[in-house]
Amino acid sequence: MGKELEYQVVVVGGGPGGLAAAMTCARAGLSTLLLERGRFAGAKNLFGGVVYTESILSLVPDLFSEKRLPFERPVTEEGWWLLSEKGVVKLTHTEAERMEGPPRAYTAFRARFDPWLAQKAKEAGVLLVPKTKVIDLLKEEGQVKGVVVDRPRDWEDQEPAVVRAPVVILSEGVNRLLAQKAGLIDRDFKPQEVALSVKEVVQLPKGEVEKRLGLKENQGLAVELLGEATLGLPGSGFLYTNTTTVSLGVGLFLSDFAQKGIKPYELLENLKRHPVLARILEGGETLEYGAHLIPEWGLEGLPKLSAPGVMVVGDAAGLVNPLFREGTNLAIYSGIMAGKAAVAAHEKGHFGSSSLALYEETLKSSYIYRDLQYFRKLKRYLQENRAWFDTYPQLFNQVLGLYLSAQGRAKEEVFREISKLIRQRRGMVNLLKDALKAFKLFKGW
């Protein structure tokens, strides 16, 4: 790499947040280097979920003029499935207009989406260097002024190479090791602050994705699975349809895996054995298995977003909203904001706290931060009110089972049985308390 290289901006990590930041800087004329430790952008990212087109359009306005989009299926049906041991209550929404106009969301694989976005970054002028790990930050007089990488300086000098830049943008993912070295956060994450999600991609016989899930070729399903999916523990599963495969996964807080002695692959296998999902997966072939951590430390664990010479975006900053499947889009938006702050700092010729604080100010005035504030109590609420994951999914299944099979019985008798069931499983007082707690939570009290 030479003894010492210099760029105006160095971005660490080739995920959507890093690519968005790099593209924003390069399009403004800044010399921008993006360092990615994987073989290519997306090689280290496990993702089989949903991407939202609004955020992508902010980077690639002519997205829908592309001959081949980097997605799987447009999401035309989404919602929740509440699993009991043998049944399911499906709460899903299909919007007819979405089938005709540009889709708001697609299912996607990061190993396909990220390289496509990386190519857009290269076209914008970003120099993307893969297979390069940043092992440290270059600090001088209390300010970050570059990075140290795991490549030798040259053939004769085996010391790690240094890349200088007055602005470094960290998009390193959930482990946030460099963010700690930058002084943006002073500790490792706690087990109760992250979720571990395991996933399989299952190939189904030709035409079976559509047949088994009631879809057409240009339609897709994205649902969250609650209840039996997580053995009644706080967390969720998911089922997303791809072109010829389905992505099935499940996640719990890391602390629950440890405390309950549950092995991640056993949790997924239990979900695959559920009668409803077993029918969907019948005859399928597993193509991919993997696991990844999802930051859920929320507002209370939010790091400082900037310091002299450095900013942090995406998962490394904990910008995830699992309730609404938001992660990739928040990474993109935060990357754009950080990129604009880097451009403004170069225009001023000043890279200290006061200049890069523009990023934090912009993010705090956005809906992203407002959502973090609004849902700041959600994680603790769910961990303390596990009835939403064990009692209620089972109860909804039992109540609907009684209600919908009421033929041949007096309806008064059926309603008495339903009332008795509710009293036995939760009790009217607890039911009202749960409703009040949920109301207070979403009112921001």
C-alpha positions in Angstrom: 0.0 0.0 0.0 3.0 2.3 0.2 4.5 3.9 3.2 1.6 6.4 3.8 -1.5 7.2 1.8 -3.7 10.3 2.1 -7.4 10.8 1.4 -9.9 13.4 2.3 -12.2 10.7 3.8 -11.7 7.1 4.8 -14.8 5.0 5.4 -14.5 1.7 7.3 -17.0 -1.0 6.3 -18.7 -1.7 3.0 -22.3 -2.2 4.2 -25.1 0.2 3.2 -24.2 2.8 5.8 -20.5 2.9 4.7 -21.4 2.9 1.0 -23.9 5.7 1.5 -21.4 7.8 3.3 -18.7 7.1 0.7 -21.0 7.9 -2.2 -22.1 11.2 -0.6 -18.5 12.3 -0.1 -17.2 11.2 -3.5 -20.1 12.9 -5.3 -19.1 16.1 -3.6 -15.6 15.8 -5.0 -13.8 14.5 -2.0 -11.1 11.8 -2.5 -12.8 8.9 -0.7 -11.3 5.5 0.3 -13.6 2.7 1.5 -11.9 -0.2 3.3 -13.8 -3.5 3.5 -12.5 -6.6 5.4 -14.5 -9.1 3.3 -13.7 -10.4 -0.2 -16.3 -8.0 -1.5 -18.9 -5.6 -0.1 -21.6 -7.8 1.4 -19.4 -10.9 1.9 -19.5 -10.6 5.7 -23.1 -9.5 5.9 -25.8 -12.1 6.6 -29.2 -10.7 5.7 -32.3 -12.2 4.3 -34.8 -9.5 4.9 -36.5 -6.4 3.6 -35.0 -3.3 2.1 -37.0 -0.1 1.6 -36.9 1.6 -1.7 -37.2 5.2 -0.4 -33.8 5.1 1.2 -32.2 3.5 -1.9 -33.8 6.1 -4.1 -32.0 8.8 -2.0 -28.8 7.3 -3.3 -29.8 6.0 -6.7 -32.7 8.2 -8.0 -32.9 6.3 -11.3 -33.3 3.0 -9.5 -36.3 1.8 -11.5 -34.6 2.4 -14.8 -32.1 -0.4 -14.0 -32.4 -3.4 -16.3 -31.9 -5.8 -13.4 -32.8 -4.8 -9.9 -30.6 -6.2 -7.0 -33.7 -7.6 -5.2 -35.7 -10.8 -4.9 -39.4 -10.0 -4.7 -41.5 -6.9 -4.1 -43.2 -7.1 -0.7 -46.9 -7.1 -1.4 -48.1 -8.8 1.8 -46.7 -8.3 5.3 -47.6 -8.5 8.9 -47.5 -11.1 11.7 -48.2 -14.7 12.3 -49.0 -15.7 15.9 -48.0 -19.3 16.4 -49.4 -21.7 18.9 -48.0 -25.2 19.2 -50.1 -26.5 16.2 -51.9 -23.5 14.7 -51.4 -19.9 13.5 -53.4 -16.7 13.5 -52.4 -14.6 10.5 -52.5 -10.8 10.7 -51.3 -9.6 7.4 -52.0 -6.6 5.1 -52.1 -6.5 1.3 -52.4 -3.2 -0.5 -53.8 -3.5 -4.0 -52.1 -0.3 -5.2 -48.7 -1.6 -4.2 -49.0 -4.3 -6.7 -49.4 -1.7 -9.5 -47.1 1.2 -8.5 -43.4 1.1 -7.5 -43.0 -1.2 -4.5 -42.1 0.4 -1.2 -40.0 -2.6 -0.2 -38.3 -5.7 -1.5 -36.8 -8.8 -0.1 -33.1 -9.0 -0.8 -29.9 -10.8 -0.1 -27.0 -8.5 1.1 -24.5 -10.6 -0.9 -26.3 -9.4 -4.0 -27.5 -6.0 -2.9 -24.2 -4.7 -1.4 -22.0 -5.4 -4.4 -24.6 -3.7 -6.6 -24.5 -0.6 -4.3 -20.7 -0.9 -4.2 -20.6 -0.6 -8.0 -22.6 2.6 -7.8 -20.1 3.9 -5.2 -17.2 3.1 -7.6 -19.0 4.9 -10.4 -19.3 7.9 -8.1 -15.5 7.9 -7.6 -15.1 5.9 -4.4 -11.9 3.8 -4.3 -13.1 0.5 -2.7 -10.4 -1.8 -1.3 -11.6 -5.2 -0.1 -9.8 -7.8 2.0 -8.4 -5.1 4.2 -9.0 -4.9 7.9 -8.6 -1.7 9.9 -6.8 -2.7 13.1 -6.5 0.7 14.8 -7.1 4.4 14.4 -4.4 7.0 13.9 -4.7 9.6 16.6 -2.7 12.8 17.0 -3.3 15.4 19.7 -6.6 13.8 20.6 -8.0 13.8 17.1 -8.5 10.9 14.7 -6.4 11.5 11.6 -6.6 8.2 9.8 -6.5 4.5 10.2 -4.0 1.6 10.5 -4.6 -1.5 8.4 -3.5 -5.1 8.4 -1.4 -4.7 5.3 2.4 -4.1 5.4 3.7 -0.7 4.4 5.7 -2.1 1.6 7.8 -5.2 0.7 10.7 -4.1 2.9 8.7 -2.7 5.8 6.3 -5.2 7.4 4.9 -2.6 9.8 1.1 -2.0 9.4 0.3 0.6 6.7 -1.2 3.9 7.7 -3.9 5.8 5.7 -4.3 9.4 6.6 -7.5 11.3 6.4 -9.0 14.2 8.4 -12.4 12.4 8.5 -12.9 8.8 9.3 -16.5 7.3 9.1 -17.0 4.1 10.9 -19.5 1.6 9.6 -18.0 -1.5 11.2 -21.2 -3.2 12.4 -22.5 -4.4 15.7 -19.1 -5.1 17.4 -18.1 -1.4 17.4 -14.5 -2.1 18.3 -13.1 1.0 16.5 -15.9 3.2 17.9 -14.6 2.2 21.4 -11.0 3.1 20.3 -12.3 6.5 19.1 -13.8 7.2 22.5 -17.4 7.2 21.2 -18.4 4.4 23.6 -16.6 3.2 26.7 -17.7 -0.4 27.0 -18.6 -3.6 25.1 -22.3 -4.3 24.6 -24.2 -6.3 27.1 -25.9 -9.7 26.3 -29.3 -8.1 26.9 -28.5 -5.3 24.4 -28.2 -7.5 21.3 -30.3 -10.2 19.6 -28.8 -13.2 18.0 -30.7 -14.2 14.8 -30.2 -17.5 13.0 -31.5 -18.1 9.5 -31.8 -20.7 6.7 -32.4 -20.1 3.1 -34.5 -23.0 1.7 -34.9 -23.8 -2.0 -38.4 -25.0 -2.9 -39.4 -26.9 -6.0 -40.2 -24.7 -9.0 -43.4 -22.8 -8.6 -43.9 -23.9 -5.0 -43.1 -20.5 -3.4 -46.2 -19.1 -5.2 -48.4 -22.1 -4.7 -47.7 -22.6 -1.0 -48.0 -19.0 0.0 -50.7 -17.8 -2.4 -48.5 -15.5 -4.4 -47.9 -14.6 -8.0 -44.4 -14.3 -9.5 -44.3 -10.5 -8.9 -45.6 -10.7 -5.3 -43.8 -11.3 -2.0 -44.5 -12.1 1.6 -42.7 -10.7 4.6 -44.0 -11.7 8.0 -42.8 -11.8 11.6 -43.5 -14.9 13.6 -44.4 -14.6 17.3 -45.2 -17.0 20.1 -44.1 -20.6 19.6 -41.5 -19.4 17.2 -39.4 -18.2 20.2 -40.8 -20.7 22.7 -42.6 -17.8 24.3 -39.5 -15.8 24.9 -39.1 -12.1 23.9 -38.0 -12.1 20.3 -39.4 -13.1 16.9 -39.0 -15.3 13.9 -39.4 -14.3 10.3 -40.5 -15.7 7.0 -39.5 -13.9 3.8 -40.1 -15.0 0.2 -37.3 -14.7 -2.4 -37.4 -15.5 -6.1 -37.3 -19.3 -5.7 -36.4 -19.7 -2.0 -37.7 -18.7 1.4 -35.7 -17.2 4.2 -36.8 -18.6 7.6 -35.2 -17.4 10.8 -35.6 -16.6 14.5 -33.9 -14.4 17.1 -33.7 -13.9 20.8 -31.8 -11.6 23.1 -28.3 -13.1 23.6 -28.9 -13.1 27.3 -31.9 -15.4 26.9 -29.9 -17.9 24.9 -27.4 -18.0 27.7 -29.8 -18.0 30.6 -32.2 -20.6 29.2 -29.4 -22.8 27.8 -31.0 -22.7 24.3 -28.8 -23.5 21.3 -29.6 -21.2 18.3 -29.7 -24.0 15.8 -32.1 -26.0 18.1 -34.5 -23.0 18.2 -34.5 -22.8 14.4 -35.1 -26.5 14.1 -38.0 -26.3 16.5 -39.5 -23.6 14.3 -39.0 -25.7 11.2 -41.0 -28.5 12.8 -44.1 -26.4 13.4 -46.9 -28.0 11.4 -47.7 -24.8 9.4 -44.0 -24.1 8.5 -43.2 -27.8 7.9 -45.8 -27.8 5.1 -44.3 -24.7 3.6 -40.8 -26.2 3.7 -41.7 -29.7 2.6 -39.3 -31.1 0.0 -37.1 -28.0 0.3 -33.3 -28.0 0.3 -31.3 -25.8 2.7 -28.9 -23.7 0.7 -27.5 -21.4 3.4 -27.3 -21.3 7.2 -25.9 -18.5 9.3 -26.3 -16.3 12.3 -25.6 -12.7 13.1 -26.0 -10.2 16.0 -28.5 -7.3 15.8 -27.9 -4.2 18.0 -30.9 -3.4 20.2 -29.3 -1.2 22.8 -31.7 1.7 21.9 -31.4 5.2 23.0 -29.8 4.4 26.4 -26.9 2.6 24.7 -26.5 5.1 21.9 -22.8 6.1 21.6 -21.5 9.6 20.9 -22.0 9.8 17.1 -19.0 12.0 16.5 -15.7 13.1 17.9 -12.8 15.1 16.4 -12.1 13.5 13.1 -14.5 10.6 13.3 -18.2 9.6 13.0 -20.1 6.4 13.4 -23.1 5.2 11.4 -25.5 2.2 11.0 -25.4 -0.8 13.2 -22.2 0.4 14.9 -24.3 3.3 16.3 -27.2 1.0 17.2 -29.5 2.6 14.6 -32.0 -0.3 14.3 -35.8 -0.4 14.9 -36.7 -4.1 15.0 -40.4 -3.4 15.6 -40.6 -2.0 12.0 -37.8 -4.1 10.4 -35.7 -1.0 10.0 -31.9 -1.4 9.8 -30.6 -1.2 6.3 -32.6 2.0 5.5 -31.4 3.7 8.8 -27.8 2.8 7.9 -28.2 4.5 4.5 -29.8 7.6 6.0 -27.2 7.9 8.7 -24.4 7.4 6.1 -25.8 10.2 4.0 -26.0 12.5 7.0 -22.4 11.7 8.0 -21.2 12.2 4.4 -22.8 15.6 4.3 -21.2 16.5 7.6 -17.8 15.4 6.2 -18.3 17.6 3.1 -19.3 20.6 5.2 -16.2 20.1 7.4 -13.9 20.1 4.4 -15.6 23.3 3.2 -14.7 24.9 6.5 -11.3 23.3 6.7 -12.0 22.3 10.3 -12.6 18.7 11.5 -13.0 19.1 15.3 -16.1 18.4 17.4 -17.9 21.5 16.4 -17.8 20.7 12.7 -18.6 17.0 12.8 -21.3 17.6 15.4 -23.4 18.6 12.4 -24.0 14.9 11.8 -25.4 14.4 15.3 -27.5 17.5 15.0 -29.0 16.4 11.7 -29.7 12.8 13.0 -31.3 14.1 16.2 -33.7 16.3 14.1 -34.7 13.3 12.0 -37.4 10.7 12.4 -34.7 8.2 13.3 -33.9 9.8 16.6 -37.5 10.6 17.3 -38.3 6.9 16.9 -35.5 6.0 19.3 -37.0 8.3 21.8 -40.5 7.1 21.3 -39.6 3.4 21.7 -36.9 3.9 24.3 -38.9 1.8 26.9 -39.9 -0.9 24.5 -37.1 -3.4 25.1 -37.5 -3.4 28.8 -41.3 -3.5 28.5 -41.1 -6.7 26.3 -38.5 -8.3 28.6 -40.8 -7.7 31.6 -44.1 -8.5 29.9 -43.5 -11.9 28.3 -47.2 -12.7 28.1 -47.2 -11.0 24.7 -44.9 -13.9 23.5 -46.3 -16.9 25.3 -49.8 -16.4 26.7 -51.4 -14.1 24.1 -50.4 -16.0 20.9 -51.7 -19.2 22.4 -54.8 -17.5 23.6 -55.6 -15.8 20.3 -55.3 -19.2 18.6 -57.6 -20.9 21.1 -60.2 -18.1 21.1 -60.4 -18.0 17.3 -60.5 -21.8 17.2 -63.6 -21.8 19.4 -65.2 -18.9 17.7 -64.8 -20.2 14.1 -65.9 -23.8 15.0 -69.0 -22.7 16.8 -71.5 -24.4 14.4 -74.0 -26.7 16.2 -73.6 -24.9 19.5 -75.5 -22.0 21.1 -73.4 -18.9 20.7 -74.0 -17.9 24.3 -72.3 -21.2 25.3 -69.4 -20.5 23.0 -68.9 -17.0 24.4 -69.0 -18.3 28.0 -66.3 -20.8 27.1 -64.2 -18.1 25.5 -64.7 -15.9 28.6 -63.7 -18.8 30.9 -60.6 -19.4 28.8 -59.5 -15.8 29.0 -60.0 -15.8 32.7 -58.0 -19.0 33.1 -55.1 -18.0 30.8 -54.7 -14.4 31.8 -57.6 -13.0 33.8 -59.6 -9.9 33.1 -57.6 -7.8 35.6 -54.3 -8.7 34.0 -55.8 -8.3 30.5 -56.7 -4.7 31.4 -53.3 -4.1 33.0 -51.5 -5.3 29.9 -53.7 -3.1 27.7 -53.0 0.0 29.9 -49.2 -0.7 30.0 -49.2 -1.0 26.2 -51.2 2.2 25.8 -48.8 4.1 28.1 -45.8 2.7 26.3 -46.9 3.9 22.9 -48.1 7.2 24.3 -44.5 7.8 25.3 -45.3 8.0 29.0 
